[in-house]
């Protein structure tokens, strides 16, 4: 049985989660929106928070986990502060998006199987299309699009993002 002290510690630990749950009246119907807000707050969905949400909504952890793993927008692993999305749609692919992706990963020091830098500054993802086919190959950093990328432009962009270079031009 949980003591008052343990309950208080849990309450403080999940203060932000409690505020989100309260905002949506602890309704299961709002689970996706609740998870979206939690992910916006933490940049991913920690397992202990998923369990806490299940308890608070009086549903099984499997139900919460099922929603969290079904939708591609959710991540169970920490994501970086900045998301770099490399387009791999047809136009970008034909114009060398695989080399752009390789250059991004190399410039960030990501090894095989890693998508997020150890300092949690960047996460690299590939996407089917960012809607900038005329600028192929293109990538997005957060919500800014950068087009006609090559290895040199990638290095300049990463240097700028790290505060080490001149300003790269977004489209």
C-alpha positions as CSV (number, residue, x, y, z in Angstrom):
1,X,0.0,0.0,0.0
2,X,1.3,3.5,-1.0
3,X,2.2,5.8,1.9
4,X,1.3,9.5,2.0
5,X,4.9,10.3,1.4
6,X,5.2,8.0,-1.7
7,X,1.9,9.4,-3.0
8,X,3.3,13.0,-2.6
9,X,6.5,12.1,-4.4
10,X,4.5,10.5,-7.3
11,X,2.3,13.5,-7.5
12,X,5.2,15.8,-7.7
13,X,7.0,13.6,-10.2
14,X,4.0,13.6,-12.5
15,X,2.9,17.1,-11.9
16,X,3.0,18.0,-15.6
17,X,1.2,14.8,-16.5
18,X,-1.5,15.5,-13.9
19,X,-2.0,18.9,-15.4
20,X,-2.5,17.4,-18.8
21,X,-4.8,14.7,-17.5
22,X,-6.8,17.3,-15.6
23,X,-7.1,19.5,-18.7
24,X,-8.8,16.6,-20.5
25,X,-10.9,15.6,-17.5
26,X,-9.2,12.2,-17.2
27,X,-11.3,10.9,-20.1
28,X,-10.1,7.9,-22.1
29,X,-11.7,9.4,-25.2
30,X,-8.9,12.0,-25.0
31,X,-6.0,9.5,-24.8
32,X,-4.4,10.5,-28.2
33,X,-4.5,14.2,-27.3
34,X,-3.2,13.5,-23.8
35,X,-0.3,11.4,-25.3
36,X,0.4,14.2,-27.8
37,X,0.7,16.8,-25.1
38,X,2.9,14.5,-22.9
39,X,5.2,13.8,-25.9
40,X,5.4,17.6,-26.6
41,X,6.4,18.1,-23.0
42,X,9.0,15.3,-22.7
43,X,9.8,14.8,-26.4
44,X,8.9,11.1,-26.0
45,X,6.6,8.8,-24.0
46,X,8.5,7.4,-21.1
47,X,7.3,3.9,-20.0
48,X,6.6,5.0,-16.4
49,X,4.4,7.8,-17.6
50,X,2.4,5.5,-19.9
51,X,1.8,3.3,-16.9
52,X,0.8,6.3,-14.8
53,X,-1.6,7.5,-17.5
54,X,-3.2,4.0,-17.6
55,X,-3.7,4.0,-13.9
56,X,-5.1,7.6,-13.9
57,X,-7.5,6.8,-16.7
58,X,-8.4,3.4,-15.2
59,X,-7.4,1.4,-18.3
60,X,-4.8,-1.3,-18.8
61,X,-1.2,-0.3,-19.6
62,X,-1.5,-2.4,-22.7
63,X,-4.3,-0.2,-24.0
64,X,-2.1,2.9,-23.6
65,X,0.9,1.2,-24.9
66,X,-1.1,0.0,-27.9
67,X,-2.1,3.5,-28.8
68,X,1.5,4.8,-28.2
69,X,3.0,2.2,-30.6
70,X,0.3,2.3,-33.2
71,X,0.7,5.9,-34.3
72,X,4.0,6.8,-36.0
73,X,3.9,10.3,-34.4
74,X,4.7,8.8,-31.0
75,X,8.1,7.8,-29.8
76,X,9.0,5.5,-26.9
77,X,12.6,6.7,-27.1
78,X,13.9,10.2,-26.3
79,X,14.0,12.5,-29.2
80,X,16.3,15.4,-29.8
81,X,15.4,19.0,-29.2
82,X,15.6,19.5,-33.0
83,X,14.2,17.0,-35.5
84,X,15.9,16.7,-38.9
85,X,13.6,15.0,-41.4
86,X,15.4,13.9,-44.6
87,X,12.9,13.5,-47.5
88,X,13.1,10.2,-49.3
89,X,10.2,10.7,-51.7
90,X,10.7,9.9,-55.4
91,X,12.1,13.3,-56.4
92,X,14.5,13.5,-53.5
93,X,15.5,9.9,-53.8
94,X,16.4,10.3,-57.5
95,X,18.4,13.4,-56.7
96,X,20.5,11.8,-53.9
97,X,18.6,11.9,-50.6
98,X,20.5,8.8,-49.5
99,X,23.8,10.7,-49.7
100,X,22.2,13.7,-47.9
101,X,21.0,11.3,-45.1
102,X,24.5,9.8,-44.9
103,X,26.1,13.3,-44.6
104,X,23.6,14.3,-41.9
105,X,24.3,11.2,-39.9
106,X,28.1,11.5,-40.3
107,X,28.1,15.2,-39.4
108,X,26.1,14.4,-36.2
109,X,28.3,11.5,-35.4
110,X,25.5,9.0,-35.4
111,X,26.4,5.3,-35.6
112,X,24.5,2.6,-37.3
113,X,21.1,2.1,-35.5
114,X,21.3,5.5,-33.8
115,X,18.8,8.2,-34.7
116,X,19.3,10.6,-31.8
117,X,22.5,12.3,-30.7
118,X,23.8,11.4,-27.2
119,X,23.3,15.0,-26.1
120,X,19.6,14.8,-27.2
121,X,20.1,17.8,-29.4
122,X,19.1,16.2,-32.7
123,X,17.0,13.3,-34.0
124,X,17.2,12.3,-37.6
125,X,14.3,10.7,-39.4
126,X,13.5,9.9,-43.0
127,X,10.1,10.9,-44.3
128,X,8.2,9.9,-47.5
129,X,7.6,13.5,-48.6
130,X,8.0,17.0,-47.2
131,X,6.2,18.7,-50.1
132,X,9.3,20.3,-51.6
133,X,9.9,18.2,-54.7
134,X,11.1,21.2,-56.7
135,X,13.9,21.6,-54.2
136,X,15.1,18.0,-54.2
137,X,16.9,16.7,-52.4
138,X,15.4,18.5,-49.4
139,X,15.3,18.2,-45.6
140,X,13.5,19.9,-42.8
141,X,14.9,21.0,-39.5
142,X,12.0,21.4,-37.1
143,X,9.6,23.3,-39.5
144,X,12.2,24.9,-41.8
145,X,12.8,23.4,-45.3
146,X,16.3,23.4,-46.8
147,X,16.5,22.4,-50.5
148,X,19.0,21.3,-53.1
149,X,21.1,19.8,-50.4
150,X,24.5,18.1,-50.9
151,X,27.2,17.0,-48.5
152,X,28.8,20.4,-48.3
153,X,25.4,22.2,-47.6
154,X,24.7,19.6,-45.0
155,X,28.0,20.3,-43.2
156,X,27.3,24.0,-43.4
157,X,23.8,23.5,-42.0
158,X,24.9,21.3,-39.1
159,X,27.7,23.7,-38.3
160,X,25.2,26.6,-38.2
161,X,22.8,24.6,-36.0
162,X,25.7,23.8,-33.6
163,X,26.5,27.5,-33.6
164,X,29.8,27.0,-35.4
165,X,29.1,28.4,-38.9
166,X,27.4,31.0,-41.0
167,X,23.7,31.2,-41.4
168,X,22.3,28.6,-43.8
169,X,19.3,29.7,-45.8
170,X,16.0,28.0,-45.3
171,X,13.5,28.1,-48.1
